[in-house]
Amino acid sequence: MRIVTAAQMKQIEAAGDAAGVSYRQMMENAGATAWQMLHRRWPDARRLEIVAGKGNNGGDGFVLARHAALAGCQVTVILAEGNPVTVDARYNFSLLASLPVECFALDSASASQADVVVDGLYGTGFRGALRPNGLSACQRMEQSGAPIFALDLPSGLQADTGLAAEGAVHAALTVAFDSAKPAHCAVTGLGFCGQVEVADIGIPESCHPVGLTVYTVADLLEPEFGCEGCPEDRESQAKLLLRSDAGELTVTAPDALLYRQGIDLGVRVLWIPEVGPVRVQDC
């Protein structure tokens, strides 16, 4: 599975656009593929609720809403933070006007009756804490009682670290568009992403970097260890911040031997540029 950072994903998308796959086409491919994935996982779902943000993650949700409505589903769109603001999201929102799709502002929507809720609120650009409307939208999804299908990432989860904001969404299924992101594998993201499936959105293979390499603690303690984006000196390289639900564990090179008995040398780590090491599960 190829793993890329949020910044690398932007570069991949830009390269795809330059290669002739427009951003609008990528959004169409993403939403259409997400609908197929949802229908395959929940074939009997007839009532869908799409909770949409004002950016391109919401745009992916509008595409999914259109395909679901054309397939005969009862579709409701919740505009969590108002009308869409990006060009392609606005375009795909406009296409819903001719379909039997109900759209509501977050504060005027009645209680959800959906069989499946689609999280199209925030994508790979999310950082920090959830804004008030975002938090309310996440609470609505969590309290719906329906399984949640997350587009690219569960809202409230940071793409490069898997760190979750208070109130982040717990998805049953997450579709990772084009490539997995560190959060899909990070230990800190356990319990938020659910099952993760990667979806092809039409970007040529030639537009992709090699992707991130998964190392082990044993790798990082080797004298010859080095990795792209890692500090040059070995002591900094071997300093591990293994984020997990149990807290943080720090190991520095001079003390490494003292810790070996208490550390699983097979623990897997991604080294994220400008972030450092993030502990990951098998993915």
C-alpha positions as CSV (number, residue, x, y, z in Angstrom):
1,M,0.0,0.0,0.0
2,R,1.5,3.4,-1.0
3,I,1.5,5.9,1.8
4,V,1.9,9.6,1.1
5,T,1.7,12.8,3.2
6,A,-1.0,15.5,2.7
7,A,1.7,17.7,1.0
8,Q,2.7,14.8,-1.3
9,M,-0.9,14.2,-2.2
10,K,-1.3,17.8,-3.3
11,Q,1.8,17.4,-5.5
12,I,0.3,14.2,-6.9
13,E,-3.0,15.9,-7.7
14,A,-1.1,18.8,-9.4
15,A,0.9,16.4,-11.4
16,G,-2.3,14.6,-12.4
17,D,-3.9,17.8,-13.5
18,A,-0.9,18.7,-15.6
19,A,-1.1,15.3,-17.1
20,G,-4.6,15.9,-18.3
21,V,-6.8,14.6,-15.4
22,S,-8.5,17.8,-14.2
23,Y,-9.2,18.4,-10.6
24,R,-12.9,18.3,-11.5
25,Q,-12.5,14.9,-13.1
26,M,-10.6,13.7,-10.0
27,M,-13.5,14.8,-7.8
28,E,-16.0,13.0,-10.1
29,N,-13.9,9.9,-10.0
30,A,-13.6,10.1,-6.2
31,G,-17.3,10.6,-5.5
32,A,-18.4,8.0,-8.1
33,T,-16.0,5.4,-6.7
34,A,-17.0,6.2,-3.2
35,W,-20.6,5.6,-4.1
36,Q,-19.8,2.2,-5.6
37,M,-17.8,1.3,-2.4
38,L,-20.7,2.4,-0.2
39,H,-23.3,0.4,-2.2
40,R,-21.0,-2.7,-2.2
41,R,-20.6,-2.5,1.6
42,W,-24.3,-1.6,2.4
43,P,-26.3,-2.9,-0.5
44,D,-29.7,-2.5,1.3
45,A,-29.1,1.1,2.4
46,R,-31.8,3.3,0.8
47,R,-31.6,6.5,2.9
48,L,-28.3,8.3,2.9
49,E,-27.2,11.5,4.7
50,I,-24.1,13.3,3.4
51,V,-22.6,15.8,5.9
52,A,-20.6,18.1,3.7
53,G,-18.0,20.8,4.4
54,K,-17.5,23.8,2.3
55,G,-14.3,22.6,0.6
56,N,-13.4,19.8,-1.8
57,N,-14.2,17.0,0.7
58,G,-17.7,18.3,0.6
59,G,-17.5,18.3,-3.2
60,D,-16.6,14.6,-3.2
61,G,-19.8,14.1,-1.1
62,F,-21.9,16.0,-3.6
63,V,-20.7,13.7,-6.4
64,L,-21.6,10.7,-4.2
65,A,-25.0,12.2,-3.5
66,R,-25.7,12.7,-7.2
67,H,-24.8,9.1,-8.0
68,A,-26.8,7.7,-5.1
69,A,-29.9,9.8,-6.0
70,L,-29.7,8.6,-9.7
71,A,-29.6,5.1,-8.3
72,G,-32.9,5.7,-6.5
73,C,-31.7,6.4,-3.0
74,Q,-33.3,8.9,-0.7
75,V,-30.5,11.5,-0.2
76,T,-30.2,14.3,2.3
77,V,-27.3,16.7,2.3
78,I,-26.3,18.6,5.4
79,L,-24.3,21.8,4.8
80,A,-22.3,21.8,8.0
81,E,-20.5,25.1,7.4
82,G,-22.6,26.8,4.7
83,N,-22.5,26.7,0.9
84,P,-19.4,25.3,-0.8
85,V,-16.6,27.8,-1.6
86,T,-14.3,25.9,-4.0
87,V,-15.0,26.0,-7.7
88,D,-15.4,22.3,-8.3
89,A,-17.5,21.8,-5.1
90,R,-19.8,24.6,-6.1
91,Y,-20.2,23.0,-9.5
92,N,-21.1,19.6,-8.2
93,F,-23.5,21.1,-5.6
94,S,-25.3,22.9,-8.4
95,L,-25.9,19.6,-10.2
96,L,-28.0,18.4,-7.2
97,A,-30.7,21.1,-7.9
98,S,-32.3,19.0,-10.6
99,L,-32.4,15.8,-8.5
100,P,-34.7,14.8,-5.6
101,V,-32.0,15.6,-3.0
102,E,-32.9,17.6,0.1
103,C,-30.4,20.1,1.4
104,F,-30.4,21.6,4.8
105,A,-28.2,23.9,6.9
106,L,-26.8,22.1,9.9
107,D,-28.9,24.1,12.4
108,S,-32.2,23.5,10.5
109,A,-31.9,19.8,9.9
110,S,-34.1,17.3,11.7
111,A,-32.8,14.2,13.4
112,S,-31.0,11.8,11.0
113,Q,-33.0,8.9,9.7
114,A,-30.2,7.6,7.5
115,D,-29.2,4.0,6.9
116,V,-25.6,5.2,6.3
117,V,-24.1,8.6,7.0
118,V,-21.3,9.9,4.7
119,D,-18.6,12.1,6.3
120,G,-17.6,14.6,3.7
121,L,-16.8,17.4,6.2
122,Y,-13.0,17.7,6.4
123,G,-10.2,16.0,4.4
124,T,-6.5,16.0,4.5
125,G,-6.2,19.7,5.2
126,F,-7.6,19.4,8.7
127,R,-5.4,20.6,11.6
128,G,-5.9,21.4,15.3
129,A,-9.3,21.5,16.9
130,L,-12.7,21.2,15.4
131,R,-14.5,24.5,14.8
132,P,-17.9,24.9,16.6
133,N,-20.0,23.9,13.5
134,G,-17.6,21.2,12.6
135,L,-17.8,19.8,16.2
136,S,-21.6,19.9,16.0
137,A,-21.6,18.1,12.6
138,C,-19.3,15.4,14.0
139,Q,-21.6,15.0,17.0
140,R,-24.6,14.7,14.6
141,M,-22.8,11.9,12.7
142,E,-21.8,10.1,15.9
143,Q,-25.3,10.3,17.4
144,S,-27.1,9.1,14.2
145,G,-26.9,5.5,15.1
146,A,-26.0,4.7,11.5
147,P,-22.6,3.4,10.2
148,I,-20.4,6.3,9.1
149,F,-18.6,6.2,5.7
150,A,-15.6,8.6,5.7
151,L,-14.4,10.2,2.5
152,D,-10.6,10.2,2.6
153,L,-10.3,10.7,6.4
154,P,-12.7,10.7,9.3
155,S,-13.3,14.4,10.2
156,G,-11.1,15.5,13.1
157,L,-8.2,13.2,12.2
158,Q,-4.9,14.8,11.1
159,A,-3.7,13.2,7.9
160,D,0.1,13.1,8.7
161,T,-0.1,12.0,12.3
162,G,-3.4,10.2,13.0
163,L,-3.9,12.5,16.0
164,A,-7.6,13.0,16.6
165,A,-9.2,16.2,17.7
166,E,-11.8,16.1,20.5
167,G,-15.1,15.0,18.9
168,A,-13.5,13.3,15.9
169,V,-15.6,10.9,13.9
170,H,-15.4,7.1,14.3
171,A,-16.0,5.6,10.8
172,A,-16.9,2.1,10.0
173,L,-15.3,2.4,6.6
174,T,-12.9,5.0,5.1
175,V,-12.1,5.4,1.5
176,A,-8.6,6.7,0.9
177,F,-8.5,8.5,-2.4
178,D,-5.6,7.5,-4.6
179,S,-3.1,6.7,-1.8
180,A,-3.2,5.9,1.9
181,K,-2.2,8.7,4.3
182,P,-0.2,8.1,7.5
183,A,-3.4,8.5,9.6
184,H,-4.9,5.4,8.0
185,C,-2.1,3.3,9.5
186,A,-1.1,5.3,12.6
187,V,-1.7,3.7,16.0
188,T,-3.2,7.0,17.1
189,G,-5.9,6.6,14.3
190,L,-7.0,3.2,15.5
191,G,-10.7,3.1,16.2
192,F,-11.4,6.1,13.9
193,C,-10.9,4.9,10.4
194,G,-12.5,1.5,10.6
195,Q,-11.8,-0.6,7.5
196,V,-9.7,1.4,5.0
197,E,-9.9,0.8,1.3
198,V,-7.9,2.7,-1.3
199,A,-9.7,4.0,-4.4
200,D,-8.2,4.8,-7.8
201,I,-9.3,8.3,-8.9
202,G,-7.6,8.2,-12.3
203,I,-4.2,9.8,-11.6
204,P,-1.6,8.2,-13.8
205,E,1.0,6.1,-12.0
206,S,3.8,8.3,-13.4
207,C,2.5,11.2,-11.3
208,H,3.3,9.4,-8.0
209,P,6.4,9.6,-5.8
210,V,7.8,6.5,-4.3
211,G,5.9,7.2,-1.1
212,L,6.8,6.9,2.6
213,T,8.9,3.9,3.9
214,V,7.8,2.0,6.9
215,Y,10.8,1.4,9.3
216,T,11.0,-0.6,12.5
217,V,12.6,0.4,15.8
218,A,15.4,-2.0,15.0
219,D,16.1,-0.1,11.8
220,L,16.3,3.2,13.6
221,L,18.7,1.8,16.1
222,E,21.1,0.6,13.5
223,P,24.4,2.6,13.2
224,E,24.0,3.0,9.5
225,F,20.4,4.0,9.6
226,G,19.2,6.9,7.5
227,C,16.0,7.9,5.9
228,E,14.6,10.6,3.6
229,G,13.6,13.6,5.7
230,C,15.3,12.3,8.8
231,P,17.9,14.4,10.7
232,E,21.5,13.8,9.7
233,D,22.9,12.9,13.2
234,R,22.3,9.4,14.4
235,E,21.2,10.5,17.9
236,S,18.3,12.5,16.5
237,Q,17.5,9.7,14.0
238,A,17.1,7.2,16.8
239,K,15.0,9.4,18.9
240,L,11.6,7.9,18.7
241,L,8.3,9.4,19.7
242,L,6.0,6.4,19.4
243,R,2.6,7.9,19.7
244,S,-0.1,5.5,21.0
245,D,-3.2,5.5,23.1
246,A,-1.0,4.5,26.1
247,G,1.1,7.7,25.8
248,E,4.6,8.5,24.5
249,L,7.8,6.6,24.7
250,T,11.1,8.3,24.0
251,V,14.3,6.4,23.1
252,T,17.6,8.2,22.5
253,A,20.6,6.6,20.8
254,P,23.0,6.7,23.8
255,D,20.4,4.9,25.9
256,A,19.1,2.6,23.3
257,L,20.6,-0.5,24.7
258,L,19.1,0.2,28.1
259,Y,15.6,0.2,26.6
260,R,15.9,-2.8,24.3
261,Q,14.4,-5.2,26.7
262,G,11.3,-3.0,27.1
263,I,10.8,-2.2,23.5
264,D,9.5,-4.4,20.7
265,L,12.1,-3.9,18.0
266,G,9.5,-4.8,15.4
267,V,7.4,-1.8,16.2
268,R,6.7,-0.1,12.8
269,V,7.3,3.6,12.3
270,L,6.8,6.1,9.5
271,W,9.2,9.1,9.5
272,I,7.0,12.1,8.4
273,P,8.9,15.1,7.1
274,E,8.6,18.1,9.5
275,V,6.7,15.8,12.0
276,G,9.1,13.0,12.9
277,P,8.3,9.4,13.7
278,V,4.7,8.1,13.9
279,R,4.0,4.6,15.1
280,V,1.9,2.6,12.7
281,Q,0.1,-0.7,12.6
282,D,0.4,-3.2,9.7
283,C,-1.2,-1.7,6.6
